[in-house]
């Protein structure tokens, strides 16, 4: 193909421009890792691996153990995943297989829109709308009827593990729904028709063809959502109650790794600051591993789903 | 076992576009009826009316009557699940289920309808694979995915899968379109076997194929049946000049 001579300059220059943009991104990631690791080094040197298991986090005595924050992170994220998983996959099944055609596009659009709401907005909603409801209705009911179990012990104060998990559920719901829907749409219609032609009902086609063939993609979506829940900072900080203790009840205030960093970073120095960096490093490693496995899983399902992934990953 | 299929005054619209115009056609039991005609003339749609697969997509409307055996299948009260079990379908592109093994692909319909339990399932799978002459080729790797077979073997696997639910009628939508000549030959042999027990309606682009395997041929053009006749006669002496033009390669 003939190019006008003016374009030839761009032809030669453009690859370098894009290559340097890509290189800059890699440098940035490497730089972040380096800075976090350098900041975390004094704490890592002082506490070693015991940092992960020690339960006391006391800036006054300069002793830092991350067990409460890590445990809080794991509990809230898994609970959110347990709530959002069935809800999101169910919604995806509806949008991909059952909804009338005219509804599919607009409803899917609304779901994707939910993914674009800044998490601080969900945090505000959680604090001013959800927390009072949790305190007076849900939490109070749990305390009254199931309070004899340690995990539902009161007092129900509105903020705490359960409230944070519900907010996280809403934060990760669009990710699960949108990616699951996309991987289900990627199941070839010939396979659906093949099952229908054998005399299957709609539900049998979903359970015997659509779900088995999108299993890995859905698992990837769940992992990706888990990674997002683990890393979520602002929305959680606003509703978790921020208490440095191992959470024993769903109604009790707690702390996550992200919320601890948000809360203490502005006033920390020396070993305290370094311990927060170390907490950040732990968080980084966990989310990196989870995200990498999610990307791998969704990629394995197919290329289209990989496209969906890129749009929803943050 | 085989049941005849009679189409009377069938018209079909997709949205505002009329795809089939007042079609009448009768396919005898234990015969192969070939539907030939240029692309987009409505052959596939006609096939999908018979097992009501068109219902998967909205925007379709239909008038007329299709009788399979003694039942009008367009009657809204008819059980679609039961109908599709009686009227099996083979698709243009072989579509074995990629998440299932060779064995489970054939067993899929058996399990779906609970037609057999325990060891009986294995017996049925074996007999269906033997009928499509695939057993010797796959008996040592029944647990491997159905999609690892060659494309021709995949199509025979789909035949076995359909046989397993004991249909009365076989609808075939260009079953050899994506196959090489040798695989095509084997499928044609299979069809010649099948028509002894089943009613076969096959859509094909290949006129030689229609001549080789069918007893009756219908020429479809722009949603209308231009001519129906015994295959042996039709290929020798056509009644309609449009059929003549298509068969001699002046159109299509």
Interface residues (C-beta under 8 A of the other chain):
Chain A: X100 X101 X188 X190 X191 X192 X193 X194 X195 X196 X197 X198 X199 X200 X201 X204 X208 X209 X212 X213 X215
Chain B: X51 X53 X56 X58 X80 X81 X82 X83 X84 X85 X88 X89 X91 X93 X95 X96 X97 X98 X99 X108 X109 X112 X113 X158 X161 X162 X165
